[in-house]
Amino acid sequence: MKPNDLRKISTEELRKKQTDSTQELFNLKFQLHTGRLENTSKLKSLRKNIARINTILTESKAGGASK
């Protein structure tokens, strides 16, 4: 997901996406270690999406505190 799209979403929805993505990442890692994961590129893209969400959440905290 693009950062500009994430900035348009409310913080509650971002937190929900963050928890869902973290749970999905756990499931993918579990599949990887048990040998059932075929598409390993999903791990990298999911980690990047989680990082983007965390960055947007941090930006919104910093922006809210300075205003």
PQR file of N, CA, C, O and H, with PARSE charges and radii, in Angstrom:
ATOM      1  N   MET A   1       0.836  -1.173   0.000 -0.4000 1.5000
ATOM      2  CA  MET A   1       0.000   0.000   0.000 -0.0000 2.0000
ATOM      3  C   MET A   1       0.886   1.244   0.000  0.5500 1.7000
ATOM      4  O   MET A   1       1.920   1.267   0.668 -0.5500 1.4000
ATOM      5  N   LYS A   2       0.502   2.248  -0.722 -0.4000 1.5000
ATOM      6  CA  LYS A   2       1.276   3.468  -0.855 -0.0000 2.0000
ATOM      7  C   LYS A   2       1.151   4.335   0.397  0.5500 1.7000
ATOM      8  O   LYS A   2       0.104   4.337   1.044 -0.5500 1.4000
ATOM      9  H   LYS A   2      -0.338   2.230  -1.264  0.4000 1.0000
ATOM     10  N   PRO A   3       2.205   5.066   0.742 -0.5600 1.5000
ATOM     11  CA  PRO A   3       2.153   5.919   1.931  0.2800 2.0000
ATOM     12  C   PRO A   3       1.065   6.997   1.859  0.5500 1.7000
ATOM     13  O   PRO A   3       0.447   7.322   2.872 -0.5500 1.4000
ATOM     14  N   ASN A   4       0.834   7.542   0.681 -0.4000 1.5000
ATOM     15  CA  ASN A   4      -0.214   8.563   0.553 -0.0000 2.0000
ATOM     16  C   ASN A   4      -1.593   7.980   0.840  0.5500 1.7000
ATOM     17  O   ASN A   4      -2.448   8.661   1.407 -0.5500 1.4000
ATOM     18  H   ASN A   4       1.335   7.278  -0.143  0.4000 1.0000
ATOM     19  N   ASP A   5      -1.812   6.742   0.459 -0.4000 1.5000
ATOM     20  CA  ASP A   5      -3.080   6.082   0.759 -0.0000 2.0000
ATOM     21  C   ASP A   5      -3.221   5.852   2.257  0.5500 1.7000
ATOM     22  O   ASP A   5      -4.312   5.982   2.812 -0.5500 1.4000
ATOM     23  H   ASP A   5      -1.118   6.189  -0.002  0.4000 1.0000
ATOM     24  N   LEU A   6      -2.117   5.511   2.906 -0.4000 1.5000
ATOM     25  CA  LEU A   6      -2.153   5.266   4.344 -0.0000 2.0000
ATOM     26  C   LEU A   6      -2.404   6.541   5.136  0.5500 1.7000
ATOM     27  O   LEU A   6      -3.037   6.498   6.191 -0.5500 1.4000
ATOM     28  H   LEU A   6      -1.230   5.406   2.456  0.4000 1.0000
ATOM     29  N   ARG A   7      -1.919   7.667   4.642 -0.4000 1.5000
ATOM     30  CA  ARG A   7      -2.119   8.938   5.348 -0.0000 2.0000
ATOM     31  C   ARG A   7      -3.582   9.369   5.349  0.5500 1.7000
ATOM     32  O   ARG A   7      -3.999  10.139   6.214 -0.5500 1.4000
ATOM     33  H   ARG A   7      -1.405   7.702   3.785  0.4000 1.0000
ATOM     34  N   LYS A   8      -4.354   8.886   4.403 -0.4000 1.5000
ATOM     35  CA  LYS A   8      -5.772   9.241   4.316 -0.0000 2.0000
ATOM     36  C   LYS A   8      -6.632   8.441   5.290  0.5500 1.7000
ATOM     37  O   LYS A   8      -7.784   8.797   5.535 -0.5500 1.4000
ATOM     38  H   LYS A   8      -4.015   8.260   3.700  0.4000 1.0000
ATOM     39  N   ILE A   9      -6.079   7.360   5.848 -0.4000 1.5000
ATOM     40  CA  ILE A   9      -6.822   6.475   6.736 -0.0000 2.0000
ATOM     41  C   ILE A   9      -6.704   6.987   8.168  0.5500 1.7000
ATOM     42  O   ILE A   9      -5.668   7.533   8.548 -0.5500 1.4000
ATOM     43  H   ILE A   9      -5.142   7.071   5.649  0.4000 1.0000
ATOM     44  N   SER A  10      -7.755   6.813   8.961 -0.4000 1.5000
ATOM     45  CA  SER A  10      -7.733   7.252  10.354 -0.0000 2.0000
ATOM     46  C   SER A  10      -6.762   6.397  11.175  0.5500 1.7000
ATOM     47  O   SER A  10      -6.383   5.301  10.763 -0.5500 1.4000
ATOM     48  H   SER A  10      -8.596   6.369   8.652  0.4000 1.0000
ATOM     49  N   THR A  11      -6.370   6.910  12.330 -0.4000 1.5000
ATOM     50  CA  THR A  11      -5.388   6.207  13.160 -0.0000 2.0000
ATOM     51  C   THR A  11      -5.948   4.898  13.709  0.5500 1.7000
ATOM     52  O   THR A  11      -5.200   3.936  13.884 -0.5500 1.4000
ATOM     53  H   THR A  11      -6.677   7.800  12.665  0.4000 1.0000
ATOM     54  N   GLU A  12      -7.249   4.846  13.984 -0.4000 1.5000
ATOM     55  CA  GLU A  12      -7.838   3.604  14.481 -0.0000 2.0000
ATOM     56  C   GLU A  12      -7.756   2.504  13.428  0.5500 1.7000
ATOM     57  O   GLU A  12      -7.445   1.354  13.736 -0.5500 1.4000
ATOM     58  H   GLU A  12      -7.856   5.628  13.842  0.4000 1.0000
ATOM     59  N   GLU A  13      -8.039   2.874  12.185 -0.4000 1.5000
ATOM     60  CA  GLU A  13      -7.956   1.896  11.101 -0.0000 2.0000
ATOM     61  C   GLU A  13      -6.509   1.478  10.855  0.5500 1.7000
ATOM     62  O   GLU A  13      -6.239   0.321  10.535 -0.5500 1.4000
ATOM     63  H   GLU A  13      -8.292   3.809  11.935  0.4000 1.0000
ATOM     64  N   LEU A  14      -5.577   2.426  11.006 -0.4000 1.5000
ATOM     65  CA  LEU A  14      -4.160   2.089  10.841 -0.0000 2.0000
ATOM     66  C   LEU A  14      -3.705   1.109  11.913  0.5500 1.7000
ATOM     67  O   LEU A  14      -2.950   0.180  11.626 -0.5500 1.4000
ATOM     68  H   LEU A  14      -5.797   3.366  11.266  0.4000 1.0000
ATOM     69  N   ARG A  15      -4.155   1.310  13.136 -0.4000 1.5000
ATOM     70  CA  ARG A  15      -3.785   0.395  14.217 -0.0000 2.0000
ATOM     71  C   ARG A  15      -4.360  -1.003  13.952  0.5500 1.7000
ATOM     72  O   ARG A  15      -3.711  -2.010  14.237 -0.5500 1.4000
ATOM     73  H   ARG A  15      -4.767   2.065  13.369  0.4000 1.0000
ATOM     74  N   LYS A  16      -5.582  -1.058  13.405 -0.4000 1.5000
ATOM     75  CA  LYS A  16      -6.183  -2.347  13.078 -0.0000 2.0000
ATOM     76  C   LYS A  16      -5.396  -3.029  11.962  0.5500 1.7000
ATOM     77  O   LYS A  16      -5.136  -4.230  12.024 -0.5500 1.4000
ATOM     78  H   LYS A  16      -6.109  -0.240  13.173  0.4000 1.0000
ATOM     79  N   LYS A  17      -5.016  -2.253  10.934 -0.4000 1.5000
ATOM     80  CA  LYS A  17      -4.199  -2.809   9.848 -0.0000 2.0000
ATOM     81  C   LYS A  17      -2.855  -3.298  10.385  0.5500 1.7000
ATOM     82  O   LYS A  17      -2.333  -4.317   9.932 -0.5500 1.4000
ATOM     83  H   LYS A  17      -5.228  -1.277  10.883  0.4000 1.0000
ATOM     84  N   GLN A  18      -2.301  -2.570  11.347 -0.4000 1.5000
ATOM     85  CA  GLN A  18      -1.024  -2.950  11.928 -0.0000 2.0000
ATOM     86  C   GLN A  18      -1.135  -4.290  12.648  0.5500 1.7000
ATOM     87  O   GLN A  18      -0.282  -5.158  12.464 -0.5500 1.4000
ATOM     88  H   GLN A  18      -2.725  -1.742  11.715  0.4000 1.0000
ATOM     89  N   THR A  19      -2.162  -4.469  13.456 -0.4000 1.5000
ATOM     90  CA  THR A  19      -2.313  -5.735  14.174 -0.0000 2.0000
ATOM     91  C   THR A  19      -2.614  -6.882  13.218  0.5500 1.7000
ATOM     92  O   THR A  19      -2.104  -7.989  13.392 -0.5500 1.4000
ATOM     93  H   THR A  19      -2.855  -3.764  13.606  0.4000 1.0000
ATOM     94  N   ASP A  20      -3.444  -6.621  12.205 -0.4000 1.5000
ATOM     95  CA  ASP A  20      -3.749  -7.661  11.220 -0.0000 2.0000
ATOM     96  C   ASP A  20      -2.500  -8.066  10.443  0.5500 1.7000
ATOM     97  O   ASP A  20      -2.258  -9.250  10.209 -0.5500 1.4000
ATOM     98  H   ASP A  20      -3.859  -5.722  12.063  0.4000 1.0000
ATOM     99  N   SER A  21      -1.713  -7.072  10.047 -0.4000 1.5000
ATOM    100  CA  SER A  21      -0.497  -7.361   9.287 -0.0000 2.0000
ATOM    101  C   SER A  21       0.524  -8.104  10.131  0.5500 1.7000
ATOM    102  O   SER A  21       1.212  -8.998   9.638 -0.5500 1.4000
ATOM    103  H   SER A  21      -1.910  -6.110  10.237  0.4000 1.0000
ATOM    104  N   THR A  22       0.625  -7.738  11.399 -0.4000 1.5000
ATOM    105  CA  THR A  22       1.556  -8.423  12.289 -0.0000 2.0000
ATOM    106  C   THR A  22       1.149  -9.879  12.479  0.5500 1.7000
ATOM    107  O   THR A  22       1.999 -10.770  12.504 -0.5500 1.4000
ATOM    108  H   THR A  22       0.067  -7.012  11.800  0.4000 1.0000
ATOM    109  N   GLN A  23      -0.140 -10.115  12.613 -0.4000 1.5000
ATOM    110  CA  GLN A  23      -0.625 -11.490  12.761 -0.0000 2.0000
ATOM    111  C   GLN A  23      -0.378 -12.287  11.476  0.5500 1.7000
ATOM    112  O   GLN A  23       0.005 -13.456  11.525 -0.5500 1.4000
ATOM    113  H   GLN A  23      -0.831  -9.392  12.593  0.4000 1.0000
ATOM    114  N   GLU A  24      -0.601 -11.643  10.331 -0.4000 1.5000
ATOM    115  CA  GLU A  24      -0.359 -12.318   9.055 -0.0000 2.0000
ATOM    116  C   GLU A  24       1.126 -12.637   8.887  0.5500 1.7000
ATOM    117  O   GLU A  24       1.481 -13.700   8.379 -0.5500 1.4000
ATOM    118  H   GLU A  24      -0.913 -10.693  10.291  0.4000 1.0000
ATOM    119  N   LEU A  25       1.995 -11.712   9.315 -0.4000 1.5000
ATOM    120  CA  LEU A  25       3.433 -11.950   9.244 -0.0000 2.0000
ATOM    121  C   LEU A  25       3.831 -13.144  10.113  0.5500 1.7000
ATOM    122  O   LEU A  25       4.656 -13.963   9.708 -0.5500 1.4000
ATOM    123  H   LEU A  25       1.707 -10.848   9.728  0.4000 1.0000
ATOM    124  N   PHE A  26       3.248 -13.238  11.295 -0.4000 1.5000
ATOM    125  CA  PHE A  26       3.514 -14.383  12.164 -0.0000 2.0000
ATOM    126  C   PHE A  26       3.108 -15.683  11.476  0.5500 1.7000
ATOM    127  O   PHE A  26       3.848 -16.667  11.500 -0.5500 1.4000
ATOM    128  H   PHE A  26       2.578 -12.573  11.624  0.4000 1.0000
ATOM    129  N   ASN A  27       1.925 -15.678  10.864 -0.4000 1.5000
ATOM    130  CA  ASN A  27       1.446 -16.884  10.179 -0.0000 2.0000
ATOM    131  C   ASN A  27       2.352 -17.267   9.012  0.5500 1.7000
ATOM    132  O   ASN A  27       2.630 -18.446   8.797 -0.5500 1.4000
ATOM    133  H   ASN A  27       1.324 -14.879  10.844  0.4000 1.0000
ATOM    134  N   LEU A  28       2.810 -16.268   8.261 -0.4000 1.5000
ATOM    135  CA  LEU A  28       3.698 -16.552   7.136 -0.0000 2.0000
ATOM    136  C   LEU A  28       5.046 -17.096   7.613  0.5500 1.7000
ATOM    137  O   LEU A  28       5.599 -18.010   7.001 -0.5500 1.4000
ATOM    138  H   LEU A  28       2.585 -15.309   8.436  0.4000 1.0000
ATOM    139  N   LYS A  29       5.574 -16.537   8.704 -0.4000 1.5000
ATOM    140  CA  LYS A  29       6.830 -17.037   9.239 -0.0000 2.0000
ATOM    141  C   LYS A  29       6.674 -18.476   9.723  0.5500 1.7000
ATOM    142  O   LYS A  29       7.575 -19.299   9.557 -0.5500 1.4000
ATOM    143  H   LYS A  29       5.124 -15.795   9.202  0.4000 1.0000
ATOM    144  N   PHE A  30       5.530 -18.767  10.318 -0.4000 1.5000
ATOM    145  CA  PHE A  30       5.265 -20.124  10.774 -0.0000 2.0000
ATOM    146  C   PHE A  30       5.229 -21.086   9.592  0.5500 1.7000
ATOM    147  O   PHE A  30       5.788 -22.181   9.656 -0.5500 1.4000
ATOM    148  H   PHE A  30       4.799 -18.098  10.453  0.4000 1.0000
ATOM    149  N   GLN A  31       4.564 -20.668   8.507 -0.4000 1.5000
ATOM    150  CA  GLN A  31       4.509 -21.496   7.305 -0.0000 2.0000
ATOM    151  C   GLN A  31       5.899 -21.670   6.708  0.5500 1.7000
ATOM    152  O   GLN A  31       6.231 -22.745   6.209 -0.5500 1.4000
ATOM    153  H   GLN A  31       4.110 -19.779   8.455  0.4000 1.0000
ATOM    154  N   LEU A  32       6.713 -20.616   6.755 -0.4000 1.5000
ATOM    155  CA  LEU A  32       8.068 -20.692   6.221 -0.0000 2.0000
ATOM    156  C   LEU A  32       8.888 -21.737   6.971  0.5500 1.7000
ATOM    157  O   LEU A  32       9.599 -22.532   6.357 -0.5500 1.4000
ATOM    158  H   LEU A  32       6.443 -19.742   7.160  0.4000 1.0000
ATOM    159  N   HIS A  33       8.791 -21.734   8.277 -0.4000 1.5000
ATOM    160  CA  HIS A  33       9.603 -22.648   9.076 -0.0000 2.0000
ATOM    161  C   HIS A  33       9.086 -24.083   9.051  0.5500 1.7000
ATOM    162  O   HIS A  33       9.831 -25.021   9.334 -0.5500 1.4000
ATOM    163  H   HIS A  33       8.213 -21.089   8.776  0.4000 1.0000
ATOM    164  N   THR A  34       7.817 -24.252   8.714 -0.4000 1.5000
ATOM    165  CA  THR A  34       7.301 -25.615   8.592 -0.0000 2.0000
ATOM    166  C   THR A  34       7.417 -26.132   7.168  0.5500 1.7000
ATOM    167  O   THR A  34       7.097 -27.289   6.898 -0.5500 1.4000
ATOM    168  H   THR A  34       7.211 -23.490   8.484  0.4000 1.0000
ATOM    169  N   GLY A  35       7.875 -25.279   6.254 -0.4000 1.5000
ATOM    170  CA  GLY A  35       8.099 -25.712   4.883 -0.0000 2.0000
ATOM    171  C   GLY A  35       6.881 -25.656   3.987  0.5500 1.7000
ATOM    172  O   GLY A  35       6.883 -26.273   2.922 -0.5500 1.4000
ATOM    173  H   GLY A  35       8.135 -24.339   6.474  0.4000 1.0000
ATOM    174  N   ARG A  36       5.837 -24.935   4.379 -0.4000 1.5000
ATOM    175  CA  ARG A  36       4.626 -24.877   3.568 -0.0000 2.0000
ATOM    176  C   ARG A  36       4.487 -23.586   2.770  0.5500 1.7000
ATOM    177  O   ARG A  36       3.566 -23.464   1.962 -0.5500 1.4000
ATOM    178  H   ARG A  36       5.836 -24.433   5.244  0.4000 1.0000
ATOM    179  N   LEU A  37       5.379 -22.621   2.977 -0.4000 1.5000
ATOM    180  CA  LEU A  37       5.274 -21.344   2.287 -0.0000 2.0000
ATOM    181  C   LEU A  37       5.951 -21.437   0.924  0.5500 1.7000
ATOM    182  O   LEU A  37       7.126 -21.790   0.825 -0.5500 1.4000
ATOM    183  H   LEU A  37       6.126 -22.720   3.634  0.4000 1.0000
ATOM    184  N   GLU A  38       5.197 -21.116  -0.124 -0.4000 1.5000
ATOM    185  CA  GLU A  38       5.742 -21.183  -1.473 -0.0000 2.0000
ATOM    186  C   GLU A  38       6.201 -19.819  -1.970  0.5500 1.7000
ATOM    187  O   GLU A  38       7.220 -19.722  -2.654 -0.5500 1.4000
ATOM    188  H   GLU A  38       4.242 -20.829  -0.044  0.4000 1.0000
ATOM    189  N   ASN A  39       5.464 -18.767  -1.635 -0.4000 1.5000
ATOM    190  CA  ASN A  39       5.786 -17.429  -2.124 -0.0000 2.0000
ATOM    191  C   ASN A  39       6.451 -16.637  -1.001  0.5500 1.7000
ATOM    192  O   ASN A  39       5.775 -15.998  -0.195 -0.5500 1.4000
ATOM    193  H   ASN A  39       4.636 -18.846  -1.079  0.4000 1.0000
ATOM    194  N   THR A  40       7.786 -16.686  -0.955 -0.4000 1.5000
ATOM    195  CA  THR A  40       8.502 -16.028   0.130 -0.0000 2.0000
ATOM    196  C   THR A  40       8.588 -14.515  -0.044  0.5500 1.7000
ATOM    197  O   THR A  40       8.960 -13.815   0.898 -0.5500 1.4000
ATOM    198  H   THR A  40       8.336 -17.205  -1.610  0.4000 1.0000
ATOM    199  N   SER A  41       8.259 -14.002  -1.202 -0.4000 1.5000
ATOM    200  CA  SER A  41       8.316 -12.555  -1.418 -0.0000 2.0000
ATOM    201  C   SER A  41       7.234 -11.828  -0.627  0.5500 1.7000
ATOM    202  O   SER A  41       7.335 -10.620  -0.409 -0.5500 1.4000
ATOM    203  H   SER A  41       7.956 -14.570  -1.967  0.4000 1.0000
ATOM    204  N   LYS A  42       6.205 -12.547  -0.195 -0.4000 1.5000
ATOM    205  CA  LYS A  42       5.153 -11.930   0.614 -0.0000 2.0000
ATOM    206  C   LYS A  42       5.699 -11.449   1.952  0.5500 1.7000
ATOM    207  O   LYS A  42       5.212 -10.465   2.510 -0.5500 1.4000
ATOM    208  H   LYS A  42       6.124 -13.528  -0.372  0.4000 1.0000
ATOM    209  N   LEU A  43       6.715 -12.146   2.468 -0.4000 1.5000
ATOM    210  CA  LEU A  43       7.310 -11.743   3.744 -0.0000 2.0000
ATOM    211  C   LEU A  43       7.919 -10.349   3.647  0.5500 1.7000
ATOM    212  O   LEU A  43       7.691  -9.505   4.514 -0.5500 1.4000
ATOM    213  H   LEU A  43       7.111 -12.945   2.016  0.4000 1.0000
ATOM    214  N   LYS A  44       8.680 -10.115   2.608 -0.4000 1.5000
ATOM    215  CA  LYS A  44       9.352  -8.833   2.442 -0.0000 2.0000
ATOM    216  C   LYS A  44       8.348  -7.701   2.253  0.5500 1.7000
ATOM    217  O   LYS A  44       8.480  -6.641   2.865 -0.5500 1.4000
ATOM    218  H   LYS A  44       8.864 -10.801   1.904  0.4000 1.0000
ATOM    219  N   SER A  45       7.354  -7.923   1.412 -0.4000 1.5000
ATOM    220  CA  SER A  45       6.376  -6.864   1.165 -0.0000 2.0000
ATOM    221  C   SER A  45       5.536  -6.585   2.402  0.5500 1.7000
ATOM    222  O   SER A  45       5.171  -5.436   2.650 -0.5500 1.4000
ATOM    223  H   SER A  45       7.247  -8.783   0.914  0.4000 1.0000
ATOM    224  N   LEU A  46       5.226  -7.607   3.176 -0.4000 1.5000
ATOM    225  CA  LEU A  46       4.438  -7.421   4.388 -0.0000 2.0000
ATOM    226  C   LEU A  46       5.249  -6.671   5.445  0.5500 1.7000
ATOM    227  O   LEU A  46       4.713  -5.806   6.137 -0.5500 1.4000
ATOM    228  H   LEU A  46       5.522  -8.541   2.974  0.4000 1.0000
ATOM    229  N   ARG A  47       6.532  -6.997   5.574 -0.4000 1.5000
ATOM    230  CA  ARG A  47       7.382  -6.263   6.515 -0.0000 2.0000
ATOM    231  C   ARG A  47       7.477  -4.798   6.137  0.5500 1.7000
ATOM    232  O   ARG A  47       7.462  -3.930   7.010 -0.5500 1.4000
ATOM    233  H   ARG A  47       6.968  -7.700   5.013  0.4000 1.0000
ATOM    234  N   LYS A  48       7.575  -4.511   4.844 -0.4000 1.5000
ATOM    235  CA  LYS A  48       7.642  -3.126   4.392 -0.0000 2.0000
ATOM    236  C   LYS A  48       6.340  -2.386   4.679  0.5500 1.7000
ATOM    237  O   LYS A  48       6.354  -1.219   5.070 -0.5500 1.4000
ATOM    238  H   LYS A  48       7.588  -5.216   4.135  0.4000 1.0000
ATOM    239  N   ASN A  49       5.209  -3.076   4.480 -0.4000 1.5000
ATOM    240  CA  ASN A  49       3.924  -2.445   4.768 -0.0000 2.0000
ATOM    241  C   ASN A  49       3.776  -2.138   6.247  0.5500 1.7000
ATOM    242  O   ASN A  49       3.257  -1.084   6.614 -0.5500 1.4000
ATOM    243  H   ASN A  49       5.197  -4.024   4.162  0.4000 1.0000
ATOM    244  N   ILE A  50       4.226  -3.044   7.097 -0.4000 1.5000
ATOM    245  CA  ILE A  50       4.168  -2.797   8.544 -0.0000 2.0000
ATOM    246  C   ILE A  50       5.046  -1.601   8.906  0.5500 1.7000
ATOM    247  O   ILE A  50       4.658  -0.774   9.730 -0.5500 1.4000
ATOM    248  H   ILE A  50       4.648  -3.900   6.799  0.4000 1.0000
ATOM    249  N   ALA A  51       6.207  -1.509   8.305 -0.4000 1.5000
ATOM    250  CA  ALA A  51       7.104  -0.375   8.557 -0.0000 2.0000
ATOM    251  C   ALA A  51       6.466   0.934   8.093  0.5500 1.7000
ATOM    252  O   ALA A  51       6.588   1.957   8.767 -0.5500 1.4000
ATOM    253  H   ALA A  51       6.523  -2.181   7.636  0.4000 1.0000
ATOM    254  N   ARG A  52       5.794   0.905   6.958 -0.4000 1.5000
ATOM    255  CA  ARG A  52       5.111   2.103   6.470 -0.0000 2.0000
ATOM    256  C   ARG A  52       4.020   2.541   7.436  0.5500 1.7000
ATOM    257  O   ARG A  52       3.885   3.726   7.741 -0.5500 1.4000
ATOM    258  H   ARG A  52       5.696   0.073   6.411  0.4000 1.0000
ATOM    259  N   ILE A  53       3.249   1.579   7.912 -0.4000 1.5000
ATOM    260  CA  ILE A  53       2.172   1.892   8.850 -0.0000 2.0000
ATOM    261  C   ILE A  53       2.750   2.483  10.130  0.5500 1.7000
ATOM    262  O   ILE A  53       2.227   3.469  10.650 -0.5500 1.4000
ATOM    263  H   ILE A  53       3.359   0.616   7.664  0.4000 1.0000
ATOM    264  N   ASN A  54       3.824   1.887  10.640 -0.4000 1.5000
ATOM    265  CA  ASN A  54       4.457   2.410  11.850 -0.0000 2.0000
ATOM    266  C   ASN A  54       4.973   3.830  11.641  0.5500 1.7000
ATOM    267  O   ASN A  54       4.864   4.669  12.535 -0.5500 1.4000
ATOM    268  H   ASN A  54       4.249   1.086  10.218  0.4000 1.0000
ATOM    269  N   THR A  55       5.528   4.099  10.476 -0.4000 1.5000
ATOM    270  CA  THR A  55       6.032   5.433  10.172 -0.0000 2.0000
ATOM    271  C   THR A  55       4.895   6.446  10.146  0.5500 1.7000
ATOM    272  O   THR A  55       5.027   7.537  10.701 -0.5500 1.4000
ATOM    273  H   THR A  55       5.616   3.418   9.750  0.4000 1.0000
ATOM    274  N   ILE A  56       3.789   6.099   9.512 -0.4000 1.5000
ATOM    275  CA  ILE A  56       2.651   7.009   9.429 -0.0000 2.0000
ATOM    276  C   ILE A  56       2.073   7.259  10.820  0.5500 1.7000
ATOM    277  O   ILE A  56       1.700   8.388  11.139 -0.5500 1.4000
ATOM    278  H   ILE A  56       3.682   5.212   9.062  0.4000 1.0000
ATOM    279  N   LEU A  57       1.994   6.217  11.653 -0.4000 1.5000
ATOM    280  CA  LEU A  57       1.494   6.390  13.016 -0.0000 2.0000
ATOM    281  C   LEU A  57       2.412   7.308  13.830  0.5500 1.7000
ATOM    282  O   LEU A  57       1.933   8.144  14.596 -0.5500 1.4000
ATOM    283  H   LEU A  57       2.298   5.300  11.394  0.4000 1.0000
ATOM    284  N   THR A  58       3.712   7.155  13.664 -0.4000 1.5000
ATOM    285  CA  THR A  58       4.661   8.016  14.363 -0.0000 2.0000
ATOM    286  C   THR A  58       4.552   9.455  13.882  0.5500 1.7000
ATOM    287  O   THR A  58       4.621  10.388  14.683 -0.5500 1.4000
ATOM    288  H   THR A  58       4.101   6.476  13.042  0.4000 1.0000
ATOM    289  N   GLU A  59       4.383   9.636  12.588 -0.4000 1.5000
ATOM    290  CA  GLU A  59       4.215  10.984  12.039 -0.0000 2.0000
ATOM    291  C   GLU A  59       2.952  11.635  12.591  0.5500 1.7000
ATOM    292  O   GLU A  59       2.951  12.823  12.913 -0.5500 1.4000
ATOM    293  H   GLU A  59       4.326   8.879  11.937  0.4000 1.0000
ATOM    294  N   SER A  60       1.880  10.859  12.700 -0.4000 1.5000
ATOM    295  CA  SER A  60       0.632  11.451  13.194 -0.0000 2.0000
ATOM    296  C   SER A  60       0.747  11.807  14.675  0.5500 1.7000
ATOM    297  O   SER A  60       0.160  12.796  15.115 -0.5500 1.4000
ATOM    298  H   SER A  60       1.881   9.894  12.439  0.4000 1.0000
ATOM    299  N   LYS A  61       1.502  11.009  15.459 -0.4000 1.5000
ATOM    300  CA  LYS A  61       1.730  11.360  16.860 -0.0000 2.0000
ATOM    301  C   LYS A  61       2.534  12.650  16.962  0.5500 1.7000
ATOM    302  O   LYS A  61       2.192  13.535  17.746 -0.5500 1.4000
ATOM    303  H   LYS A  61       1.979  10.206  15.101  0.4000 1.0000
ATOM    304  N   ALA A  62       3.595  12.762  16.179 -0.4000 1.5000
ATOM    305  CA  ALA A  62       4.455  13.945  16.218 -0.0000 2.0000
ATOM    306  C   ALA A  62       3.702  15.174  15.727  0.5500 1.7000
ATOM    307  O   ALA A  62       3.861  16.266  16.272 -0.5500 1.4000
ATOM    308  H   ALA A  62       3.873  12.043  15.542  0.4000 1.0000
ATOM    309  N   GLY A  63       2.886  14.994  14.702 -0.4000 1.5000
ATOM    310  CA  GLY A  63       2.115  16.125  14.189 -0.0000 2.0000
ATOM    311  C   GLY A  63       1.055  16.573  15.162  0.5500 1.7000
ATOM    312  O   GLY A  63       0.794  17.771  15.277 -0.5500 1.4000
ATOM    313  H   GLY A  63       2.756  14.107  14.259  0.4000 1.0000
ATOM    314  N   GLY A  64       0.435  15.643  15.867 -0.4000 1.5000
ATOM    315  CA  GLY A  64      -0.596  15.985  16.838 -0.0000 2.0000
ATOM    316  C   GLY A  64      -0.023  16.651  18.073  0.5500 1.7000
ATOM    317  O   GLY A  64      -0.683  17.497  18.677 -0.5500 1.4000
ATOM    318  H   GLY A  64       0.647  14.670  15.773  0.4000 1.0000
ATOM    319  N   ALA A  65       1.193  16.286  18.462 -0.4000 1.5000
ATOM    320  CA  ALA A  65       1.807  16.853  19.653 -0.0000 2.0000
ATOM    321  C   ALA A  65       2.305  18.270  19.409  0.5500 1.7000
ATOM    322  O   ALA A  65       2.316  19.089  20.328 -0.5500 1.4000
ATOM    323  H   ALA A  65       1.729  15.599  17.971  0.4000 1.0000
ATOM    324  N   SER A  66       2.715  18.567  18.183 -0.4000 1.5000
ATOM    325  CA  SER A  66       3.258  19.891  17.898 -0.0000 2.0000
ATOM    326  C   SER A  66       2.178  20.925  17.643  0.5500 1.7000
ATOM    327  O   SER A  66       2.439  22.126  17.707 -0.5500 1.4000
ATOM    328  H   SER A  66       2.705  17.902  17.436  0.4000 1.0000
ATOM    329  N   LYS A  67       0.968  20.471  17.355 -0.4000 1.5000
ATOM    330  CA  LYS A  67      -0.119  21.426  17.059 -0.0000 2.0000
ATOM    331  C   LYS A  67      -0.789  21.930  18.296  0.5500 1.7000
ATOM    332  O   LYS A  67      -1.717  22.735  18.211 -0.5500 1.4000
ATOM    333  H   LYS A  67       0.756  19.495  17.303  0.4000 1.0000
TER
END
